[in-house]
Amino acid sequence: MIKIQECNERLVAVKRYCPSLVVHLGRKRAGEQAFLRLTVARMLKKALASLPRGMTFIINDAWRPAVVQERIRQEFFFRFKEKNPNWSTARITKEVDKYVAPSQGGKVSGHMTGGAVDLRLLSNGRKVPMKSSKLSYQENAQSNQPKLSKYLQRNRAIMFQALQNAGLSNYPQEYWHWSYGDYYWARRNKKKIAIFGRKSGPKTLY
């Protein structure tokens, strides 16, 4: 059983530590800053320094409040329901759980702890291709996807190597999701203790 022992590390504005990266939060949150735990922000800074010249990260999500987490779960639920009308509610919920963690309880999303970040690569201002139009959302999301072309696999490898060497851990079902210190990081890495629990963010974001 994994215990959460909050270390009370603060949230920081990522751009202050990594001014060269791009922040573009989705889910109707355009213009907001990206916040992460201090340790994670420092890891991103280290990862950035190891990228090839001209490359940087674009952050699509970082810390987020429960209201946003729950909204995303609902969006995914109805998306899967629409595409799979014969699925039961239980099956849809099980599929949603693969991509969006709960907003309540001890196993809350890593994003709600400030320990998780969703990102991709930019090269000279353009997104680096990492997915195939021939694959489904679920297939493209898998980090180790053998159906991808060698070119796309190499692009992912550049990002993976930089982030792993900096100390971040990838969630295998989503190539863009990386974390440190949260419950799911602990589970993936067979740790007994998670050091980041649910974290309240700046009030201006609510």
Beta strands, then each sheet from edge to edge (+ up, - down):
strand 1: 3-4
strand 2: 11-13
strand 3: 22-23
strand 4: 35-37
strand 5: 55-61
strand 6: 116-123
strand 7: 126-127
strand 8: 169-170
strand 9: 177-179
strand 10: 193-194
sheet 1: 1+ 10+
sheet 2: 2+ 4-
sheet 3: 3+ 5+ 6- 7+
sheet 4: 3+ 5+ 6- 9+ 8-
end
